[in-house]
Amino acid sequence: MRKVWQIGMAGFIFMAVLLMIVLPGCSERRAASALFRVDRTMEVVRVTMESHDGEYLVLFQDDHNRWMVNDHIPANMRLVRDLLSTLTRMEVRRPVSLEKRDIIAKQLHDEGVRVEVFVASYWIRLPGDINLLPRQRSVLSFMVGYETEGGQGTFMKSSSESTPYEVHLPGVEGGISSVFSPLEHLWRSPVVLALPPGMLQSVTTRFPGKDGDSFTLQKRGDSDFLLTDYFGSPVPRENVDSMRIRRYVWAFDHLYYQRLIPGSAAHPPEDLYADDPFIEMAVADTEGSDTFLSFYKRLPPADGTLLSDRRDYDPNRFYLRVNGGDYALAQYHVFQPVMRGLSWFCIKHQE
């Protein structure tokens, strides 16, 4: 009996010592995690990122609660959701060891990305959930650096602390530095147009050198459109296929590119078929916004290899410019429904 009591007491003492060691460590990690993590009850409305070489990015919610990038460019919502999720789930794995602490801190200062997070708040809060004078309040400011050895975390340091930490996302393999990139083109939405049929006001399409294919489609009523040729002459209604008009209008609901090529507005891609586009399109919506699209063909490989042997060249893609900006790779099958000539809308009468 005495032996059983001794074993039980030894087990109790062991567990007590273990808890004394583990609990403070867990508490310290939770406190450190709060340096990089946003409380889930807060609404993040703005995030800024700045790299050591001057790249500066602002992600923010506009007055319509839409996430935008820098100068009111629509943001890629998949990436925004990943960022917001990361900001609420990050945890500190451990502080950087003493022998590496100064080295990592200097790397973060010299080469890291500075991130600042703002949440919705108010200058005045009164009882009864009465809030006055809305504002944006900074709740986090930290530096993001390289991945740790083994790639299981990322070196980060709070702007208010001198100690850098290894930070990770529980349940996710790899580091999280890629989530905090200040490069604008990575955050831009690839969606070119997302106009429900009721929002399309007009489309003017020009085929350079092919005036007979050019046309303008102008909204006249809720579901009524006027089709005119290159010279502005209306196409008789009895010659217009109304079902094809409807299909065409619906095609502007979801048009997107594959990949933007940064800096290509100043230095166009080398494999352009011609400097001039083969289609030019002006799209106006009912809210008064205009979008100008230019379509460019690509040259086939110049080294004589077969297209089937060139995995780096896809004949199903072309170059697209939106509002005269950088070139983007886009897929024909996405834009084919709107790359139509005038004759496509006309009823083919049997002779």
ABEGO torsion letter per residue (X at the ends): XAAAAAAAAAAAAAAAAAAAAAAAAAAAAAAAAAAABBBAABBBABBBBBBAAGBBBBBBBBAAGBBBBEBGBBBBAAAAAAAAAAAAABBBABBBBAAAAAAAAAAAAAABBBBBBBBBBBABBBBGGBBBGBBBBBABBBBBBBBBBGGABBBBBBAABABBBBBBBBGBBEBAAAABBABAAAABBABABBBBAAABABBBBBBBGBAAABBBBBBABAABBBBBBAAGBBBBAAABBAAAAAAAAAAAABBBBABBBBGAAABBBAABABABBABBBBBBBAAGBBBBBBBBBBBBBAAGBBAAABAABBAABBBBBBGGBBBBBBBAAAAAAABBBAAAABBBBBX
